[in-house]
Amino acid sequence: MSGPLALDFRLGGVPVRIHPSYLGIALFLGANLRHGALATAAWIATLTAVILATSLAQAFAFRRFHHSPRIWLHLAGSETFVAEATPMAVSKQVVTYLAGPAAGALIAGFAWLLERAIGRQPMLHDLLRLSAGWTLFNCLPLHPLAGGKALGALLWTPFRAHRVAAAQVVSLLAAGALLVPLFYFGYGSLPAFALLFLCTFVNLSGLRQGLLQRADTRFAAPLRRGHQALHEKDPARAHELARQVLDTARSSSVRAQAKELAAWAYLLEDNVAAAERTLKQMPPGREPDPYLEGRLYLRLGEFKYAAVLLTDALERRPHDLVTANLAHAFQKTDRFEEAVALLTRPCAGPHTFAQLMAPLYYAGRLQEAASVGERWFAVEKKPLTAFNLGCTLARLGRPDEAIAWLGRAVEAGWRDLKQLDEDADLEPLRKLHGFHQVRAQLTSLGRATTG
């Protein structure tokens, strides 16, 4: 789990995560420049700006094809990806991945033209060198760089499910072909050697994990049973299944899923500290489910960070529960209008309505509260929702509709006569014949509170 150590923000509406490992490699590269005109910190800032600009170009291309992208800067540079498994035409994938190098080439061209116009300036020259160098490196057929991912897309037809492994093999061959002349003839620099070695390590690790993951397919069923146990509110069973997987599984992806299962079980037990500790033990290079992280940070009271994670989670997995938790995080960070805007999401449902109806009511936005209540009752015939709708409509000066909703509340199971008689919002109704009809209906059913 990256937690507060990682830097999470949004750029152009795209979720961005900068992992501490990226800052480490960037610092290493900057500190080993032989002719750096900028101080190391300024050089790292320039490098990061170039990488983010090229990554954003890829992200916007993904959006053009109706995907929700994320950007992750880590040990091997940057990665722009989407969580959805929606098929994407090979040609569109190639265009999307190469949009990054194209943006880098434009930046380099602009810097070159500007340098020709105003003369060589240290910062401008470093921008030219960085953008040109990153663009050329990013075009190499090295997974997970843009060139390597484009190669993986082109390998779809001959290799299908094994295209990533095929791209990793080609990447290793390409890295070896480049490392030999660099080492033998002394061409290049330490950063070039470091980046090629990093790509070699990433691809070797990826091939190994692919083999281990295929051997770990037998754990899919226990993990499914573990999540079913969570659904049945049985955290002890979920812990047992998570331990069974962790005792035997070897692939980082399967172990990460087991860790997430255990963390969900701890949250169900209200053991927030154990859930946080479990996520911190995630296998290297594996980022936890942002919905799980967001829920954890809500419980820890770190609402701003939770909002970032839950926004990411909502883009990856539109669901009523995710929307409701994000609405809660927004309210806790004084972003009420953004919380209310979530009601327009197609995935908004009972959990989101429950999160926002009362706040709208107490904010004096009675018409909006009434609309939320009507949507809520349409999908869940809860007596309390109908009763609150009656109170809201009474305050709006719509007595006939208010009484009708009180009647629906009684029909749905409302039995609290004391609340009906004492709620101040219903005072304007108590002189009306319709109200006494509802009261008589309630008294004939008994006074047990079940609302």
MOGISUL-V143143 format. One record per residue. N is the residue number from 1. BURIAL is I if it has 16 or more other ideal C-beta (glycine too) atoms within 10 Angstrom, else O. Layout:
BEGIN
N|BURIAL + N|BURIAL
END
This chain:
BEGIN
1|I + 2|I + 3|I + 4|O + 5|O + 6|I + 7|O + 8|I + 9|O + 10|O + 11|O + 12|O + 13|O + 14|I + 15|I + 16|I + 17|I + 18|I + 19|I + 20|O + 21|I + 22|I + 23|I + 24|O + 25|I + 26|I + 27|O + 28|O + 29|I + 30|I + 31|O + 32|O + 33|I + 34|O + 35|O + 36|I + 37|O + 38|I + 39|O + 40|I + 41|O + 42|O + 43|I + 44|I + 45|O + 46|I + 47|I + 48|I + 49|O + 50|I + 51|I + 52|I + 53|I + 54|I + 55|I + 56|I + 57|I + 58|I + 59|I + 60|I + 61|I + 62|I + 63|I + 64|O + 65|O + 66|O + 67|I + 68|I + 69|I + 70|I + 71|I + 72|I + 73|I + 74|I + 75|I + 76|I + 77|I + 78|I + 79|I + 80|I + 81|O + 82|I + 83|I + 84|O + 85|O + 86|O + 87|O + 88|I + 89|O + 90|O + 91|O + 92|I + 93|I + 94|I + 95|I + 96|I + 97|I + 98|I + 99|I + 100|I + 101|I + 102|I + 103|I + 104|I + 105|I + 106|O + 107|I + 108|I + 109|O + 110|O + 111|I + 112|I + 113|O + 114|O + 115|O + 116|O + 117|O + 118|O + 119|O + 120|O + 121|O + 122|O + 123|O + 124|I + 125|I + 126|I + 127|I + 128|I + 129|I + 130|I + 131|I + 132|I + 133|I + 134|I + 135|I + 136|O + 137|I + 138|I + 139|I + 140|I + 141|I + 142|I + 143|I + 144|I + 145|I + 146|I + 147|I + 148|I + 149|I + 150|I + 151|I + 152|I + 153|I + 154|I + 155|I + 156|I + 157|O + 158|O + 159|O + 160|O + 161|O + 162|O + 163|I + 164|I + 165|I + 166|I + 167|I + 168|I + 169|O + 170|I + 171|I + 172|I + 173|O + 174|I + 175|I + 176|O + 177|O + 178|I + 179|I + 180|O + 181|O + 182|O + 183|O + 184|O + 185|O + 186|O + 187|O + 188|O + 189|O + 190|O + 191|I + 192|I + 193|O + 194|O + 195|I + 196|I + 197|O + 198|I + 199|I + 200|I + 201|O + 202|I + 203|I + 204|O + 205|O + 206|I + 207|I + 208|O + 209|I + 210|I + 211|O + 212|I + 213|I + 214|O + 215|O + 216|I + 217|O + 218|O + 219|I + 220|O + 221|O + 222|I + 223|I + 224|O + 225|O + 226|I + 227|I + 228|O + 229|I + 230|I + 231|O + 232|O + 233|O + 234|O + 235|I + 236|O + 237|I + 238|I + 239|I + 240|O + 241|I + 242|I + 243|O + 244|I + 245|I + 246|I + 247|O + 248|O + 249|I + 250|O + 251|I + 252|I + 253|O + 254|I + 255|I + 256|I + 257|I + 258|I + 259|I + 260|I + 261|I + 262|I + 263|I + 264|I + 265|I + 266|I + 267|I + 268|I + 269|O + 270|O + 271|O + 272|I + 273|O + 274|O + 275|I + 276|I + 277|O + 278|I + 279|I + 280|O + 281|O + 282|I + 283|O + 284|O + 285|I + 286|O + 287|I + 288|I + 289|I + 290|I + 291|I + 292|I + 293|I + 294|I + 295|I + 296|I + 297|I + 298|I + 299|O + 300|O + 301|O + 302|I + 303|I + 304|O + 305|I + 306|I + 307|I + 308|I + 309|I + 310|I + 311|I + 312|I + 313|I + 314|I + 315|I + 316|I + 317|I + 318|O + 319|I + 320|I + 321|I + 322|I + 323|I + 324|I + 325|I + 326|I + 327|I + 328|I + 329|I + 330|I + 331|I + 332|I + 333|O + 334|O + 335|I + 336|I + 337|O + 338|I + 339|I + 340|I + 341|O + 342|I + 343|I + 344|O + 345|I + 346|O + 347|O + 348|I + 349|I + 350|I + 351|I + 352|I + 353|I + 354|I + 355|I + 356|I + 357|I + 358|O + 359|I + 360|I + 361|I + 362|O + 363|O + 364|O + 365|I + 366|I + 367|O + 368|I + 369|I + 370|I + 371|I + 372|I + 373|I + 374|I + 375|I + 376|I + 377|I + 378|O + 379|O + 380|O + 381|O + 382|I + 383|I + 384|I + 385|I + 386|I + 387|I + 388|I + 389|I + 390|I + 391|I + 392|I + 393|I + 394|I + 395|I + 396|O + 397|O + 398|I + 399|I + 400|O + 401|I + 402|I + 403|I + 404|I + 405|I + 406|I + 407|I + 408|I + 409|I + 410|I + 411|O + 412|I + 413|O + 414|I + 415|I + 416|I + 417|I + 418|O + 419|O + 420|I + 421|O + 422|O + 423|I + 424|O + 425|O + 426|I + 427|O + 428|O + 429|I + 430|O + 431|O + 432|O + 433|O + 434|O + 435|I + 436|O + 437|O + 438|I + 439|I + 440|O + 441|O + 442|I + 443|O + 444|O + 445|O + 446|O + 447|O + 448|O + 449|O + 450|O + 451|I
END
